[in-house]
Amino acid sequence: MTTLSPLLKQATPVQAASGRGVHLIDTAGRDYLDFTAGIGVTSTGHCHPKIVAAAQAQVATLIDSQYTTVMHEPLQHLVAELGKVLPPQLDSVFFANSGTKFRTGFASLMGGVHLAPFPSPLRYGWDEQTAVTFALNELDFILQTLTAPSDTAAFIIEPVLGEGGYIPAPASFLDGLRERADGYGILLILDEVQTGIGWTGKFWAHQHCDIAPDILITAKGIASGFPLSGIAASSAMMSKALPGSQGGTYGANAVACAAAVATLRVIEEDGVVANCAAMGARQRSGLKKVAAGTGRIAEVRGLGLMLATEFSTADGAPDPALAAAAQRIAVEEGLLLLTCGPWNNVVRMIPALVINAEEVDAGLAAWDRAVTRALGQN
Ligand SMILES: Cc1ncc(COP(=O)(O)O)c(C=O)c1O
């Protein structure tokens, strides 16, 4: 008998059957509030009628039109739609259908990549400015000792650390990166794979501060669940690459492109980013109420609807067991959530941008019950 490789592991026991908006229904008919959104993918909710219609129309017309072989209209429409939301200097876009991430167990990786400390005030036990000064000093030290500025092509950063624990990068840190990038002629690349397409309450997370990226990477929410990723840069920079040197069998698939065009239109026409900002504020204040007085929640943080609750022991150490218990019990309470962070002690919430106040409140009520039960078992 063929089995599914254990490499693929599910974070919940839920057997999904169908979805609508922020609701996911299992094969037994149980309705869950999905505050995972496929790890920040179903931006317009599950099976938004306009996305479904666009994808169905495209499926019936042309499913694949291999983009290194021929050009297709959904791709051209998508480039035009993205032009309306991308920073103006990023006027050239390349498409693929995935990204890269984890390191443990995968050595050796590409050489010449160095990791610099992220200014996380909670982790260091410092105020934000002290953490930023430390991280920028360490970056300067890396540029002095490990990779000279003349050997350094780019800085790459997520404006809000995703898998790293939903930690927004302080504006002064991004300013410091931009300043060094400009001073040395190094590129600044923003990975907006998880943060982009509205999830932080602005269309791009970096719009919370004043910096402009040289390259922006997008994926996940861009096509409401269809596989698509994109890299945007200036035409001048893109023109330095060898034409035809990059591509992929499934990159810029026509159905994914049609779904992405529909997604961007829904986001614009339905005021979805503003909804995210309002619902995010509501959810954040609810999460803070749940955290208050527990003595075991070190921080509630995030931007827009990308929100995190970080669990700690009574002594202030990371508490992955309590986070796992809260996440598992939340599923029993009908709320799908994921953990993240280096110690897996952070429970993240990233519901679809179209969530309404009633759904936010229902999610918060389930979360309150889950945290109370998890603390009771501890
Ligand atoms: C910020 C960020 N970058 C890159 C990736 C990798 O994308 P993929 O899972 O499609 O390889 C992820 C996935 O979660 C992500 O959150």
The ligand as an SDF file (V2000), in Angstrom:
LIG
                    3D

 16 16  0  0  0  0  0  0  0  0999 V2000
    8.1890   35.1540    4.1680 C   0  0  0  0  0  0  0  0  0  0  0  0
    8.2570   33.8650    3.3970 C   0  0  0  0  0  0  0  0  0  0  0  0
    9.1620   33.7350    2.3980 N   0  0  0  0  0  0  0  0  0  0  0  0
    9.2370   32.5950    1.6700 C   0  0  0  0  0  0  0  0  0  0  0  0
    8.4020   31.5260    1.9290 C   0  0  0  0  0  0  0  0  0  0  0  0
    8.5550   30.2690    1.1130 C   0  0  0  0  0  0  0  0  0  0  0  0
    7.5070   30.0700    0.2580 O   0  0  0  0  0  0  0  0  0  0  0  0
    7.1590   28.5740   -0.2560 P   0  0  0  0  0  0  0  0  0  0  0  0
    6.5640   27.8740    0.9320 O   0  0  0  0  0  0  0  0  0  0  0  0
    6.1840   28.7850   -1.3410 O   0  0  0  0  0  0  0  0  0  0  0  0
    8.4130   27.9310   -0.6940 O   0  0  0  0  0  0  0  0  0  0  0  0
    7.4620   31.6120    2.9550 C   0  0  0  0  0  0  0  0  0  0  0  0
    6.5450   30.5030    3.2630 C   0  0  0  0  0  0  0  0  0  0  0  0
    5.9180   30.4490    4.3110 O   0  0  0  0  0  0  0  0  0  0  0  0
    7.3860   32.8170    3.7130 C   0  0  0  0  0  0  0  0  0  0  0  0
    6.5110   32.9600    4.7090 O   0  0  0  0  0  0  0  0  0  0  0  0
  1  2  1  0
  2  3  1  0
  2 15  2  0
  3  4  2  0
  4  5  1  0
  5  6  1  0
  5 12  2  0
  6  7  1  0
  7  8  1  0
  8  9  2  0
  8 10  1  0
  8 11  1  0
 12 13  1  0
 12 15  1  0
 13 14  2  0
 15 16  1  0
M  END
$$$$
